Amino acid sequence: MSEAGGPADSRLQQLVDGIVRIAAGDLTTRISTSPARDDVDAVITGINLLAEELNTVYQEFEDRVETRTRELQAAHLQMREMALTDSLTGTANRAALMQEVSAAIASRPAQGPSVLMIDLDNFKDINDAFGHEVGDQVLVEVARRIGAATGDGTTVARLGGDEFAVLLPSGGLSAALGAADRIQKSLSTSIRVEELEVWPCASIGVHSAAEGETAEGMLVRADTAMYAAKESGRSQNKVFEPVMLYARQLRRDMAAELRKGIGRNELFLDYQPVVDLASGRMTGVEALIRWQHPTRGLVMPDDFIPIAEETGIILELGRWVLRAALEAVAEWQRETLLPDDFKVRVNLSAMELQRLDLVDHVRQALAETGIAPSRLIIEITESAFVTGGDVEMYSLRSLKALGVGTEIDDFGTGYSSISYLRRLPVHSVKVDRSLIRDISADLGQRRFVDAVHGLIQAAGMEAVFEGIETADQAVDLLSLGCSSGQGYYFSRPLAAAQVTRILLEGTRLPLSQSQVRAAG
């Protein structure tokens, strides 16, 4: 309304309406000014400037929100991808594989989905020999080769460590077997890492889905087949069969029974004499574990030692063997005039060698049984020596410092590299029976054994030849300058009481039939 009481200024209504629209969120609202350029126009201009500034701020805010939303969405997708991807190889992981297997089962193809379970054979040897960085590069290349061998439409997953899996969403068993063969072929050539050449090989379990089977069930069956392949040797493929589950359950049952058997005194030791070839005098024994099962009867170590190693029971078992063998030596010391050079040999697994408390345990067992360290020889397989890392070498050096002897067992079945012998803290080598089997019939083999014996001696070590089964073998070895051996020709494994009798009577080996009956 004007000062003179004239008609109302229309601009005031426009100003009120504009302010209402701006307050309601319409920041694009602009109020028109008049030519008067008076106080009302000044207010209108201020409101317009405020609306423009608010609109600019709002647009910037919206842009930031949109950008942040995109970033959050990208991060979410990245996290989801990370949750379903193996960080080392870039393949799928177990969670992603399970999703894909479930989806493949739900799609119900004419020829059902299949799963391949792939485990690299002796991959630990690669890590131990060349280091984990090289091992990781090998895994990346293995994953690439598996992907290339199986092609588009498949899912390759790393499940952890050196274990992979492949899902073929359709095609049935024939397609799965073809993929397994291609994978084996792709792994048959070496992997070059810097200046190193690594030769991978794998055990593959194959399973094609049955009606009503779950994703978890498929993986369990493929995994079971993979273990069956691994037991058959390197680079093997096995198709799942129901009997494999039964065999796996039996192994689980045997592992549980073995653990109980240790506490129930079902285990005992036999002792195979180690003999001076020239005189037939027993210079020591090798402790050999046996299991008198309450229902299965006598179970030999080949039937339960692999299960003990697979389940970790080998640690408890190994400590039991060491203690029982030392207690037997203590008994022989009390009852006989034990020769100064008499030694007991105890086998040690690679897993035990990796224990940091190994040497402390050996020291304590020797002290508690009153046995001099020099009477104990620890036998370790050749592969455990070659692939051992820092912990293993520490254990070997510490055992040597303690005064305990160490011996390479089954020499000639694995790496058989004389060059590494001089670098190892060992004092003797047990030559495998396979090297002397044909020594009496094959002149070339006789010369080969002579050369091996000479190299062992040149490395400053003693040699013990195992598996001597005939008099001719014993004579041939003696003629080559070999001084020590063991085998069925001299004696089968004996009970502790039989060893006591031989020590008391100073009996020379081999035993006659009458002596065998008397010793028993």
C-alpha positions in Angstrom: 0.0 0.0 0.0 1.4 3.5 -0.9 2.1 6.2 1.7 -0.8 8.2 0.3 -3.1 5.3 0.8 -3.1 4.5 -3.0 -3.2 1.1 -4.5 -0.8 -1.7 -3.2 2.5 -2.2 -4.9 2.2 -5.5 -6.9 5.9 -6.1 -6.4 5.3 -6.8 -2.8 3.0 -9.7 -3.7 5.6 -11.0 -6.2 8.3 -10.7 -3.5 6.2 -12.8 -1.1 5.4 -15.4 -3.7 9.0 -15.6 -4.7 10.2 -16.0 -1.1 7.6 -18.8 -0.6 8.8 -20.7 -3.7 12.5 -20.3 -2.7 11.7 -21.6 0.8 9.9 -24.5 -0.8 13.1 -25.5 -2.6 12.7 -23.9 -6.0 16.1 -22.2 -6.0 15.8 -21.3 -9.7 13.0 -18.7 -8.8 13.9 -15.2 -9.8 11.7 -12.1 -8.9 11.5 -9.4 -11.5 12.6 -5.9 -10.6 11.0 -2.6 -11.8 12.5 0.5 -13.4 12.0 2.3 -10.2 15.1 0.9 -8.6 13.8 1.8 -5.2 14.1 0.0 -1.8 11.7 -2.7 -2.9 13.8 -3.4 -5.9 16.9 -3.5 -3.7 15.2 -6.2 -1.5 14.2 -8.2 -4.6 17.7 -8.0 -6.0 19.1 -9.3 -2.6 16.6 -12.1 -2.6 17.6 -13.1 -6.2 21.3 -13.0 -5.3 20.6 -15.2 -2.2 18.6 -17.7 -4.3 21.4 -17.9 -6.9 24.0 -18.4 -4.3 21.9 -21.1 -2.6 21.3 -22.8 -5.9 25.1 -22.8 -6.6 25.8 -24.3 -3.2 23.0 -26.9 -3.7 24.3 -27.9 -7.1 27.8 -28.4 -5.8 26.4 -30.4 -2.9 24.4 -32.6 -5.3 27.5 -33.1 -7.5 29.5 -34.1 -4.4 26.7 -36.5 -3.3 26.6 -38.0 -6.7 30.3 -38.4 -6.9 30.5 -39.9 -3.4 27.6 -42.3 -4.3 29.5 -43.4 -7.4 32.6 -43.9 -5.3 30.7 -45.9 -2.7 29.1 -48.0 -5.4 32.5 -48.7 -7.0 34.0 -49.5 -3.6 31.1 -51.8 -2.9 31.6 -53.6 -6.2 35.3 -53.7 -5.5 34.8 -55.2 -2.1 32.3 -57.6 -3.4 34.8 -58.6 -6.1 37.5 -58.9 -3.5 35.3 -61.1 -1.4 34.8 -63.4 -4.3 38.3 -63.2 -5.8 41.6 -64.8 -4.8 44.0 -61.9 -4.2 47.1 -63.7 -5.5 45.9 -65.3 -8.7 42.9 -63.2 -9.6 40.7 -66.3 -9.9 37.5 -66.9 -8.0 37.7 -68.1 -4.4 35.8 -70.7 -2.5 32.8 -68.4 -1.9 32.5 -67.5 -5.5 32.9 -71.1 -6.6 30.1 -72.2 -4.3 27.8 -69.5 -5.8 28.6 -70.6 -9.3 28.2 -74.3 -8.6 24.8 -73.7 -6.9 23.7 -71.6 -9.9 24.9 -74.3 -12.4 23.0 -77.0 -10.5 19.8 -74.8 -10.4 20.0 -74.2 -14.2 19.5 -78.0 -14.7 21.5 -78.4 -18.0 20.9 -81.6 -20.1 24.4 -82.8 -19.1 25.0 -81.7 -15.6 27.8 -79.6 -14.2 31.1 -81.0 -13.1 33.8 -80.0 -10.6 37.5 -80.7 -10.9 39.5 -80.5 -7.7 43.2 -79.9 -8.4 46.0 -80.2 -5.8 49.7 -79.6 -6.8 51.9 -82.5 -5.9 54.8 -81.8 -3.5 54.3 -78.0 -3.8 55.8 -77.6 -0.3 59.1 -78.8 -1.8 59.0 -75.8 -4.3 58.4 -73.4 -1.4 61.0 -74.9 0.8 63.6 -75.2 -2.0 63.1 -71.8 -3.8 61.2 -69.7 -1.3 57.6 -68.5 -1.0 58.0 -65.7 -3.6 58.9 -68.2 -6.3 56.1 -70.4 -5.0 53.6 -67.6 -5.4 54.7 -66.9 -9.0 54.3 -70.6 -9.7 50.7 -70.5 -8.4 49.9 -67.5 -10.6 51.2 -69.3 -13.7 49.4 -72.5 -12.8 46.1 -70.6 -12.4 46.7 -69.0 -15.8 47.4 -72.4 -17.4 44.3 -74.0 -15.8 42.2 -71.1 -17.2 43.6 -71.4 -20.6 43.1 -75.2 -20.6 39.5 -75.1 -19.5 38.4 -72.1 -21.7 35.5 -69.6 -21.6 32.4 -70.4 -19.6 34.2 -72.2 -16.8 35.0 -71.0 -13.4 38.6 -71.4 -12.1 39.0 -70.9 -8.3 41.9 -71.1 -5.9 40.7 -72.6 -2.7 43.8 -71.9 -0.7 47.5 -73.0 -0.7 48.2 -75.1 -3.7 44.6 -76.3 -4.2 42.5 -75.2 -7.2 39.0 -76.1 -8.5 37.3 -75.8 -11.8 33.5 -75.7 -12.5 32.3 -76.8 -15.9 28.6 -75.7 -15.8 27.5 -78.3 -18.4 28.9 -81.1 -20.6 28.8 -83.9 -18.1 31.6 -86.3 -17.2 33.1 -86.6 -20.7 33.7 -82.8 -20.9 35.2 -82.9 -17.3 37.6 -85.7 -18.2 38.7 -83.8 -21.3 39.3 -80.7 -19.3 41.4 -82.7 -16.7 43.5 -84.1 -19.5 44.1 -80.7 -20.9 45.1 -79.3 -17.5 47.6 -82.2 -17.0 49.1 -81.4 -20.5 49.3 -77.7 -19.7 51.3 -78.5 -16.5 53.7 -80.9 -18.2 56.1 -78.2 -19.3 58.3 -76.3 -16.8 57.6 -72.9 -15.3 60.5 -70.5 -15.6 60.9 -68.1 -12.7 63.8 -65.8 -13.2 66.7 -68.3 -13.6 64.9 -71.2 -12.1 62.9 -73.9 -13.8 60.1 -75.5 -11.8 58.2 -78.6 -12.9 54.6 -78.5 -11.6 52.4 -81.6 -11.5 48.9 -82.1 -10.0 46.5 -84.7 -8.8 42.9 -84.1 -10.1 39.6 -85.4 -8.7 36.6 -85.3 -11.1 33.0 -85.4 -10.2 29.8 -84.8 -12.3 26.7 -83.8 -10.4 24.1 -86.4 -9.6 20.4 -85.7 -9.3 19.5 -83.7 -6.2 23.2 -83.1 -5.3 24.2 -79.9 -3.5 27.2 -77.6 -4.2 28.9 -78.7 -1.0 28.3 -82.4 -1.9 29.9 -81.9 -5.3 33.0 -80.4 -3.8 33.3 -83.1 -1.2 33.1 -85.8 -3.8 35.6 -84.1 -6.1 37.9 -83.6 -3.2 37.6 -87.3 -2.2 38.5 -88.3 -5.8 41.5 -85.9 -5.7 42.9 -87.7 -2.6 42.4 -91.0 -4.3 44.4 -89.6 -7.3 47.1 -88.4 -5.0 47.5 -91.8 -3.4 47.9 -93.3 -6.9 51.0 -91.2 -7.6 51.8 -88.0 -9.3 49.9 -86.4 -12.2 46.9 -88.7 -11.8 43.2 -88.1 -12.6 40.5 -90.0 -10.7 36.7 -90.0 -11.2 34.7 -90.1 -7.9 33.3 -93.5 -7.0 31.1 -94.1 -3.9 33.6 -96.6 -2.5 36.0 -93.7 -2.2 33.9 -92.1 0.5 33.9 -95.4 2.4 37.7 -95.5 2.2 37.9 -92.0 3.4 35.7 -92.7 6.3 37.9 -95.8 7.1 40.9 -93.5 7.1 39.2 -91.1 9.5 38.2 -94.0 11.8 41.7 -95.5 11.7 43.2 -92.0 12.6 40.9 -91.8 15.6 41.7 -95.4 16.7 45.4 -94.7 16.3 45.2 -91.7 18.5 43.4 -93.8 21.1 45.8 -96.7 20.5 48.8 -94.6 21.6 47.2 -94.1 25.0 46.0 -97.7 25.3 49.5 -99.2 24.8 48.5 -100.9 21.6 51.8 -99.9 19.9 55.1 -101.7 20.3 58.5 -101.7 18.7 60.4 -104.4 16.8 64.1 -104.0 16.2 66.0 -104.9 13.0 69.7 -105.5 13.6 72.4 -103.4 11.9 75.4 -105.7 11.3 79.1 -105.4 10.8 79.4 -107.3 7.4 82.9 -108.7 8.1 82.1 -110.2 11.5 78.4 -110.6 11.7 78.4 -108.7 15.0 75.2 -106.6 15.7 76.3 -103.0 16.0 72.9 -101.5 16.5 69.2 -101.8 15.7 66.6 -99.8 13.8 63.4 -99.3 15.8 60.3 -100.2 13.8 56.8 -99.4 15.0 54.0 -101.9 15.0 50.3 -101.6 16.0 48.5 -104.5 17.7 44.9 -103.4 17.0 42.2 -105.0 19.2 40.0 -106.0 16.3 42.2 -105.6 13.1 45.1 -107.6 14.5 48.7 -106.6 13.6 48.8 -103.4 11.5 52.0 -102.7 9.8 53.4 -99.1 9.5 52.7 -98.8 5.8 49.0 -98.9 6.6 49.0 -96.3 9.3 52.0 -94.0 9.0 50.6 -92.1 6.0 47.4 -91.5 8.0 49.4 -90.3 10.9 51.3 -87.9 8.7 48.1 -86.7 7.0 46.4 -86.0 10.4 49.3 -84.7 12.4 49.3 -87.7 14.7 52.8 -88.4 13.5 54.2 -85.9 16.0 52.7 -87.7 19.0 53.6 -91.1 17.4 57.2 -90.0 16.8 57.8 -88.9 20.4 56.3 -92.2 21.6 58.7 -94.2 19.4 61.8 -92.2 20.5 60.9 -92.7 24.2 60.2 -96.4 23.8 63.4 -97.0 21.8 65.5 -95.2 24.4 63.9 -97.1 27.3 64.7 -100.4 25.4 68.4 -99.3 25.2 68.4 -98.5 28.9 67.0 -102.0 29.6 69.8 -103.5 27.4 72.4 -101.5 29.3 71.1 -102.9 32.6 70.9 -106.5 31.5 73.9 -106.8 29.1 77.3 -105.6 28.5 76.3 -103.2 25.7 79.1 -102.6 23.2 80.4 -99.0 23.1 79.5 -98.7 19.4 75.9 -100.0 19.8 73.4 -97.5 18.5 69.6 -97.4 18.1 68.2 -95.8 15.0 64.8 -94.0 15.2 63.0 -92.6 12.1 61.9 -89.0 12.2 59.3 -87.5 9.9 59.7 -84.2 8.0 56.9 -82.8 10.1 58.8 -83.6 13.3 62.0 -82.0 11.9 60.1 -78.7 11.5 59.3 -78.5 15.2 61.3 -75.9 17.0 61.1 -77.9 20.2 62.5 -81.1 18.6 66.0 -80.8 20.1 64.7 -79.9 23.5 62.5 -83.0 23.5 65.3 -85.3 22.3 67.6 -83.8 25.0 65.0 -84.4 27.7 64.3 -88.0 26.5 68.0 -88.8 26.6 68.4 -87.3 30.1 65.4 -89.1 31.6 66.4 -92.5 30.2 70.1 -92.1 31.0 71.2 -92.8 27.4 74.3 -91.1 26.0 73.5 -89.0 22.9 76.1 -90.9 20.9 73.9 -94.1 21.1 71.1 -92.4 19.2 70.9 -92.0 15.4 68.0 -90.1 13.9 67.0 -91.3 10.4 65.4 -88.8 8.1 64.3 -89.4 4.5 66.4 -87.9 1.7 63.7 -85.6 0.5 63.3 -84.0 4.0 67.0 -83.1 3.9 67.0 -81.6 0.4 63.8 -79.5 0.7 64.3 -78.5 4.3 64.3 -74.8 5.2 65.9 -72.9 8.0 64.1 -74.6 10.8 65.0 -78.0 9.5 68.7 -77.1 9.2 68.6 -75.6 12.7 67.3 -78.8 14.1 69.9 -80.9 12.3 72.8 -78.7 13.4 71.4 -78.7 17.0 71.1 -82.5 17.0 74.7 -82.7 15.8 75.9 -80.3 18.6 74.0 -82.4 21.1 76.0 -85.5 20.0 73.2 -87.3 18.3 73.9 -88.9 15.0 71.8 -88.2 11.9 71.4 -90.4 8.9 69.9 -90.0 5.4 67.4 -92.8 4.9 66.4 -94.4 1.6 69.3 -92.8 -0.2 69.0 -93.4 -3.9 65.2 -93.1 -4.2 64.9 -89.4 -4.4 67.2 -86.6 -5.3 70.4 -88.6 -4.9 72.7 -85.6 -5.3 76.1 -86.3 -3.8 76.9 -82.6 -4.0 74.6 -81.7 -1.2 75.8 -84.4 1.1 78.9 -82.5 2.2 76.8 -79.4 3.1 74.5 -81.4 5.5 75.2 -82.0 9.2 74.9 -85.8 8.8 77.4 -88.5 9.5 76.0 -91.5 7.7 73.8 -92.6 4.7 71.5 -95.6 4.5 71.6 -96.8 0.9 68.2 -98.0 -0.4 67.6 -101.6 -1.1 66.8 -100.9 -4.8 70.4 -100.2 -5.5 71.7 -103.5 -4.3 68.8 -105.8 -5.5 70.7 -106.9 -8.7 74.3 -106.4 -7.4 75.1 -110.1 -7.7 73.6 -110.7 -11.2 74.5 -107.4 -12.9 78.1 -106.3 -13.2 77.1 -102.8 -14.2 75.0 -102.4 -11.1 77.9 -103.7 -9.0 80.1 -101.0 -10.4 77.5 -98.4 -9.8 77.1 -99.4 -6.1 80.9 -99.3 -5.8 80.9 -95.8 -7.2 78.1 -94.6 -4.9 79.9 -96.1 -1.9 83.1 -94.3 -2.9 81.3 -91.0 -3.2 79.7 -91.4 0.2 83.1 -92.1 1.7 84.6 -89.1 -0.2 82.0 -86.9 1.5 83.3 -88.1 4.8 80.3 -90.2 5.7 79.6 -93.8 6.6 77.3 -96.0 4.5 74.8 -98.6 5.7 73.3 -100.9 3.0 69.7 -102.0 3.7 67.7 -104.8 2.1 70.4 -107.4 2.1 68.5 -110.6 1.5 71.1 -113.1 0.3 74.5 -114.3 1.3 75.8 -113.3 -2.2 74.7 -109.7 -1.7 76.5 -109.6 1.7 79.7 -111.1 0.2 79.6 -108.7 -2.8 79.1 -105.7 -0.6 81.9 -106.8 1.7 84.2 -107.3 -1.3 83.5 -103.7 -2.3 84.7 -102.4 1.1 81.2 -101.9 2.5 81.3 -102.4 6.3 77.7 -102.2 7.5 74.3 -103.4 6.5 70.9 -104.8 7.5 68.3 -107.0 5.9 66.4 -110.3 6.1 69.5 -112.3 5.3 70.9 -111.3 8.7 67.7 -111.1 10.6 64.0 -110.1 10.4 62.9 -107.5 12.9 63.1 -108.9 16.5 61.4 -108.3 19.7 63.3 -106.5 22.5 63.8 -109.8 24.4 65.3 -111.4 21.3 67.8 -108.5 21.0 68.7 -109.0 24.7 69.5 -112.7 24.1 71.7 -111.9 21.1 73.6 -109.3 23.1 74.0 -111.6 26.1 75.3 -114.5 24.0 77.4 -112.4 21.7 75.7 -114.2 18.7 76.9 -113.5 15.2 74.4 -112.9 12.4 72.8 -114.3 10.4 71.1 -116.6 12.8 70.7 -120.3 12.0 67.2 -121.8 12.1 67.9 -123.3 15.5 69.2 -119.9 16.8 66.0 -118.2 15.5 63.9 -120.7 17.4 65.9 -120.3 20.5 65.9 -116.5 20.3 62.1 -116.5 19.9 
